[in-house]
Amino acid sequence: MKDLAQRFSQNPLLSPADLKPSLEGLEITCLLNPGVFTFQGKTWLLVRVAERPSQLEEIISFPILTPTGIEIMTIETSHPELIATDPRVINFKGLDYLTTLSHLRLLCSEDGVNFIEPAGYNLLQGEGNLESFGIEDCRVALIDDTYYLTFTSVSENGVGVGLKTTKDWKTFKSEGMIIPPHNKDCAIFEERINGKYYALHRPSSVDLGGNFIWLAESPDGIHWGRHKCIIKTRKDHWDSKRVGAGAAPIKTEKGWLEIYHGANAEHRYCLGAFLMDLNDPSKVIARSEEPIMAPTAEYEVSGFFGHVVFTNGHVVNGDELTIYYGAADEFVCGAKFSIEEILSSLTYHHAE
């Protein structure tokens, strides 16, 4: 199947050099996977900004949050208890650490292409011992007049889902960790269904089960239960190793349309879609057999971690779907899709 994405000619829209580091002594290594929303007539991105110190020869250094601020850890690359085969995470003396520390930063645009960092809006960074390795990959859902921010909270305790709410993007209410480790990729539906909140999320297992997409219900958007596994990986497919939700599902006449990411054993990340029943989203009606978008552009293939397209944010305007996505774990890019074309590309024999 052909790639359905109409990539912006201006891609990459944002690169690490376009923003200033949050602290002296740090450098921005990557811009990743923005949450997306509209506010005050503008398109806004809540970009994940990953930082670390400048790297010295034969030394790995990385920041972590402590109760007194950011602390820099340094390890000699020759240390016998260091495993550093992945640029994103290392293992030292049996413990895992991220090589960068991520926070979330607000940018806005009048035209959806050219983004600036407006004055008066603070960055969002980790708080407390459940976010000591940072916060990542925020999804934004607007329900009534409240924005729900679900993001990945990372610490030595594991990876879980945090939640904040806001009405004005200047004051936030923190609900803490709403889904404990190991979990991420949480996207809340922007409409209640039969009086209940719904969310997609992704628990992980390395021994039994897998990295599958689950559905949860809630009476209040904070306390979640009645979990059901609805999308699994598929052997010998483009999404054979892991799958995870993108942004909030899109309501269409045919059902709730979800754009999701899938990866294979070679860590090649593509985008696909699946369709859920309007009244019972635990029923999956259809799914992509082939990706609707694969990493093919140079800025998607080459970067901090290449062969990656990954989204958790979009804007819907009629049939036009504008997806903002992370490319090669380094750049922020944009692409347009036709919702009807995505729906027509799905295979409808997955309904149970």
C-alpha positions in Angstrom: 0.0 0.0 0.0 1.3 3.5 -0.8 2.3 5.9 1.9 -0.7 8.2 2.5 1.2 11.1 4.1 1.5 14.4 2.4 4.6 15.7 4.2 5.1 19.4 4.7 7.7 20.8 2.3 9.1 22.8 5.2 10.0 19.7 7.2 11.7 19.4 9.6 9.6 22.2 11.3 11.7 22.1 14.4 15.3 20.9 15.1 17.3 20.9 18.4 19.1 24.1 17.3 15.8 26.0 17.1 15.3 26.1 20.9 17.5 27.2 23.8 18.5 24.7 26.5 16.6 25.1 29.8 19.8 25.4 31.9 23.4 26.5 31.2 25.7 23.5 30.8 23.0 21.4 29.0 22.4 21.0 25.3 19.3 20.0 23.5 19.9 16.6 21.9 16.4 15.8 20.5 13.0 17.3 19.9 10.3 14.6 20.0 6.7 13.6 19.7 4.6 16.8 20.5 1.2 16.8 22.0 -1.0 19.0 19.9 -4.0 21.3 20.6 -5.7 24.4 19.5 -6.0 27.4 21.9 -6.9 31.1 21.3 -7.1 30.5 17.6 -3.6 29.0 17.2 -2.0 25.6 16.8 0.1 24.7 19.8 2.7 22.0 20.3 3.7 20.6 23.7 7.1 19.4 22.5 9.3 16.9 24.4 12.7 18.5 24.7 15.5 16.0 25.6 18.7 17.5 27.1 22.1 16.3 28.3 25.6 17.8 28.9 28.0 18.0 26.1 29.7 14.6 25.8 33.4 14.2 26.5 35.6 11.5 25.0 35.5 8.3 27.0 32.8 9.6 29.4 29.1 9.2 29.4 27.3 12.0 31.3 23.6 12.5 31.8 21.2 14.5 34.0 18.7 13.3 36.6 16.3 15.3 38.7 16.9 15.3 42.5 14.9 17.1 45.3 17.5 19.9 45.1 17.6 20.2 41.3 19.4 18.7 38.3 22.4 16.5 39.1 24.9 15.3 36.4 26.1 11.7 36.6 29.3 10.8 34.8 30.6 7.3 34.0 33.7 6.2 32.2 32.8 4.3 29.0 35.4 1.6 29.9 33.7 0.8 33.2 33.1 -3.0 33.4 29.6 -2.5 34.9 28.4 -0.2 32.1 26.2 -1.4 29.2 25.7 1.4 26.6 24.6 -0.3 23.4 21.5 1.9 23.0 21.8 5.7 22.6 18.6 6.2 24.5 19.2 4.1 27.7 22.2 2.7 29.5 22.5 0.1 32.3 25.0 0.8 35.1 25.6 -1.5 38.0 22.3 -3.3 37.2 20.2 -0.1 37.1 18.7 1.6 34.0 19.2 5.3 33.2 18.1 7.5 30.4 20.9 9.3 28.5 18.8 12.4 28.3 16.4 14.3 30.6 13.1 15.3 29.0 10.7 18.2 29.8 7.7 19.6 27.9 7.8 23.0 26.2 5.0 25.0 24.7 5.2 26.5 21.2 2.5 28.1 19.1 1.8 29.0 15.4 -0.6 31.1 13.5 -0.3 29.0 10.3 0.5 25.5 11.7 3.9 25.6 10.1 6.1 28.3 11.7 6.2 27.9 15.5 7.5 30.3 18.2 8.0 29.9 21.9 5.6 32.6 23.4 6.4 34.5 26.5 4.6 33.9 29.7 4.2 30.1 29.5 6.4 27.9 31.7 8.0 24.6 30.7 6.7 21.5 32.4 9.3 19.3 34.0 9.4 16.3 36.3 8.4 16.6 39.9 9.1 14.1 42.7 10.6 10.7 42.8 8.3 9.2 40.1 9.5 11.7 37.5 13.2 11.9 38.4 14.3 10.8 34.9 11.9 13.3 33.3 8.5 13.4 31.6 7.9 12.5 28.0 5.5 12.2 25.0 2.4 14.1 26.2 -1.0 13.6 24.7 -3.6 16.4 25.0 -7.4 15.8 25.1 -10.0 18.6 25.4 -13.1 17.6 27.3 -15.7 20.4 27.9 -13.4 23.3 28.9 -10.6 21.3 30.4 -7.4 20.1 28.8 -6.2 16.7 30.0 -2.5 16.1 29.7 -1.4 12.4 29.9 2.4 11.9 29.7 5.1 9.3 30.5 6.6 9.7 34.0 10.0 8.1 34.1 12.2 7.2 37.2 14.2 4.4 38.7 10.8 3.1 39.9 9.7 2.5 36.3 7.6 4.1 33.6 4.0 5.1 34.3 1.3 7.5 33.1 1.0 10.9 34.8 -1.9 13.4 34.5 -2.2 17.1 34.7 -5.2 19.3 33.8 -5.5 22.9 32.8 -7.9 25.5 31.4 -5.5 28.3 30.6 -2.0 26.6 30.1 -0.6 28.7 32.9 -2.0 27.0 35.9 -2.1 23.2 36.2 -3.6 20.7 38.6 -1.5 17.5 39.0 -3.3 14.2 39.6 0.0 12.3 39.9 0.5 8.9 38.4 -2.9 7.5 37.2 -1.6 4.2 35.7 1.5 2.6 37.4 4.5 1.0 35.7 5.1 -0.3 33.3 2.7 1.8 31.2 2.8 4.6 28.6 1.1 5.9 25.4 -2.1 6.9 27.2 -4.6 8.8 25.0 -8.0 9.9 26.5 -11.1 10.1 24.2 -12.3 13.7 23.9 -15.9 12.7 24.5 -17.6 10.6 27.1 -19.3 7.4 25.8 -22.5 6.4 27.7 -21.4 8.7 30.5 -17.9 7.2 30.9 -14.4 8.4 30.1 -12.3 6.1 27.9 -8.6 5.9 27.3 -6.1 3.9 25.3 -2.9 2.8 27.1 0.0 0.5 26.7 1.2 -1.8 29.5 4.4 -3.8 28.7 5.6 -7.2 29.3 8.9 -8.8 28.4 8.1 -12.4 29.5 4.4 -13.1 29.1 2.1 -11.2 26.7 3.6 -8.2 24.9 3.5 -4.5 24.1 -0.2 -4.3 23.2 -2.8 -1.5 23.2 -5.4 -1.7 25.9 -8.7 0.2 26.6 -9.7 1.5 30.1 -12.9 3.1 31.5 -13.2 5.8 34.2 -16.1 7.6 36.0 -14.1 10.8 36.4 -11.1 10.8 34.1 -8.7 10.1 37.0 -9.5 6.6 38.3 -9.2 3.9 35.6 -10.4 0.3 35.5 -12.2 -2.4 33.4 -9.1 -2.8 31.3 -9.3 -4.7 28.0 -6.6 -5.6 25.5 -7.8 -4.6 22.0 -4.8 -4.4 19.7 -1.9 -6.9 19.6 1.3 -7.1 17.7 1.3 -9.2 14.5 4.0 -11.7 13.6 5.9 -10.9 10.4 4.1 -7.6 10.1 5.4 -4.0 10.3 4.0 -3.9 13.8 5.4 -7.2 15.0 7.3 -6.0 18.1 5.2 -3.3 19.8 2.2 -1.1 19.2 1.0 2.1 21.0 -1.7 4.7 20.7 -1.1 8.1 19.1 -3.4 11.0 20.1 -7.0 11.1 21.1 -9.2 9.0 18.8 -11.1 10.8 16.1 -14.8 10.5 15.9 -16.1 9.6 12.4 -19.4 8.3 11.1 -17.9 4.9 10.8 -16.4 4.8 14.3 -13.5 6.0 16.5 -10.4 6.3 14.3 -7.1 5.9 16.1 -3.7 6.6 14.5 -1.1 4.3 16.2 2.5 3.5 16.0 4.0 0.1 15.4 7.5 -1.2 15.4 9.2 -4.3 14.2 12.2 -6.2 15.7 14.6 -3.8 13.9 13.0 -0.9 15.8 11.5 0.6 12.6 8.5 2.7 13.6 5.6 3.3 11.2 2.1 4.7 11.6 -1.1 2.7 11.1 -4.8 3.1 12.0 -7.6 1.1 13.5 -11.3 1.8 14.0 -13.4 1.2 17.1 -17.2 1.0 17.5 -18.8 4.3 18.3 -20.8 3.0 21.3 -18.4 0.3 22.5 -14.8 1.1 21.7 -13.6 -2.3 22.9 -14.9 -3.6 19.6 -12.3 -3.1 16.9 -14.0 -2.9 13.5 -11.0 -2.5 11.2 -7.2 -2.1 11.1 -4.4 -1.2 8.7 -2.7 -4.2 7.1 0.1 -1.9 5.9 1.4 1.4 7.3 -0.3 4.6 6.3 3.1 6.3 6.9 6.6 4.8 7.0 10.0 6.5 7.6 11.3 7.3 4.1 12.4 10.9 4.1 16.1 11.6 5.0 15.1 13.4 8.3 13.0 10.3 9.3 15.7 7.8 8.4 18.8 9.6 9.9 18.9 11.2 13.3 19.4 10.4 17.0 17.5 7.1 16.5 16.8 6.6 12.8 13.9 4.9 10.9 11.2 6.4 13.2 8.0 8.3 12.6 6.0 8.6 15.8 2.9 10.8 16.6 0.9 11.7 19.6 -0.7 14.9 18.3 -2.9 16.1 15.5 -5.5 18.7 14.4 -8.7 17.8 12.6 -10.4 20.1 10.1 -13.2 18.3 8.3 -11.7 15.5 6.2 -8.2 17.0 6.6 -6.0 15.5 9.4 -2.8 17.3 10.2 -0.4 15.1 12.1 2.6 16.5 13.9 5.2 13.8 14.5 8.7 13.1 15.7 11.2 12.0 13.1 14.3 9.9 13.9 13.9 10.8 17.6 15.3 14.2 16.8 13.0 16.5 14.7 9.4 17.7 14.8 7.7 17.4 11.4 4.2 17.7 9.9 2.1 15.8 7.4 -1.5 15.9 6.1 -3.8 13.0 5.5 -7.4 12.5 4.3 -9.5 10.9 7.0 -11.7 9.3 4.3 -8.6 7.9 2.5 -7.4 6.4 5.8 -10.8 4.8 6.4 -10.9 3.4 2.9 -7.5 1.9 3.3 -8.4 -0.2 6.4 -9.2 -3.9 6.3 -12.7 -4.5 7.9 -12.4 -8.2 8.7 -11.0 -7.7 12.2 -14.4 -7.2 13.9 -15.2 -9.8 16.5 
